[in-house]
Amino acid sequence: MRSVRPKKFLGQHFLTDLSTARAIADTVDACPELPVLEVGPGMGVLTQFLLPKNRPLKVVEIDFESVAYLRRNFPQLEEQIIEDDFLKMHLERTFGGQPFVLTGNYPYNISSQIFFKMLDNRSLIPCCTGMIQKEVAERLAAAPGCKAYGILSVLVQLWYDVEYLFTVEPGVFNPPPKVKSAVVRLTRNERNDCGCDERLLKRVVKTTFNQRRKMLRGSLRPLLSQLTAETGLQPDTTDFLSTENLTRRPEQLSVNEFIALTNEIAQLYD
């Protein structure tokens, strides 16, 4: 039985340890009633443990060689294999608009993009599980004040509770990655409204963390200039920029504090 050759340009690292694969597959049991979409099944190491769960399962794979392998070895999946780029998919069509669990041994070169895609489709994805680089997993789960806390932490934790489940060593992959991996589970929290202008919040978070060594006062000045140019308004920002809160750095702010900061900025331009 011919195996699939791992392709570096697709970020493929095939998991070979079956006990680890079973443990990852079992992470979807937190949402037992929902269908499952697996991203990047490769040779089906996770798929073989997802199939017996007797729930609707689809897999999306961009690698034609992996698709051919899956069709040969998992004939029961024939109608459920989506040969496509997950990042370009219209996810509302996947299960006819029904919410689903997202899972997979995610390609390492697009793992962050997968989570941003999840955020854009959060109404469809109440639960997301899977394996990623340990560094990315730590960023997802990081609390304020941690070195790993950043853009991904804030924007994901705004909508999801993050669980860092377990670490996976490089030796259980072909080829072994140069870094450790980790398995996470993200579950939608009870927040239905972010409590501010979400587009502005994203700009505030990205602007401040892109200059994370600066105090907020310094990193926000260019954003205020941009907003002034965009709106045509010229508010007096002196009092705002002189507040004690803006002597902090972005990693010190919780999600709720970023929401409050965004609202303060929005009020300047009301």
Disulfide bonds with the S-S distance in Angstrom:
none
